[in-house]
């Protein structure tokens, strides 16, 4: 019987830093990387089509009293679809992240005025939904996000703690480590999917866990 080995976050960081395709945002408290033109126009358009086919209101863990906290729509993308399978392989090839640790890819659509207010992707250990979401596969480690289009105005991703705003750029990938150097959830990952001021925004998001994904 094979023994599962937890992911080596240092190895992922070193791989990304060594890639000619990848740049790193200067920040002492956050490992945040980007790759321009990770997806081409055809790949972006194919994913946008899939997102539009299965949209539902986005949800969140530890949901509070603010009905406008997350107002986007989400589509759960089928890992067996050729477009999604190709995306998964491409993410794994660039980052070195093991797909066995990955959640299914999600697509998000932000219409005019929609946003996702300041949040972290990791599950708050003191939150009421922590055991619900982390009992099988553990905490979220890395986030990989790709902008599929460029809205006419707005829709940037703001990392408040490091004072960095990333503008949507078609095909651009962002990847960040949700853990700090001690392996604990990193509050410096706090980010805001800012309001779309004109047009519409599409992205895909894939999260990776500490242990193999077992919800399927």
Secondary structure, DSSP 8 states (H G I E B T S, - for coil): --------HHHHHHHHHH-TT-EE---SS--EEEETTSS-HHHHHHHHHHHHHS-EE---TT--S-TTSB--EEEE--TTSHHHHHHHHHHHHHH---GGGB---EEEEE-TT--EEEE-SS--TTSTTHHHHHTTT-SEEEEEEEE----SEE--EEEGGGTEEE---TT-EEEEESB-TTSSB-GGG-EEE--EEES-EEEEEEEEESS-----
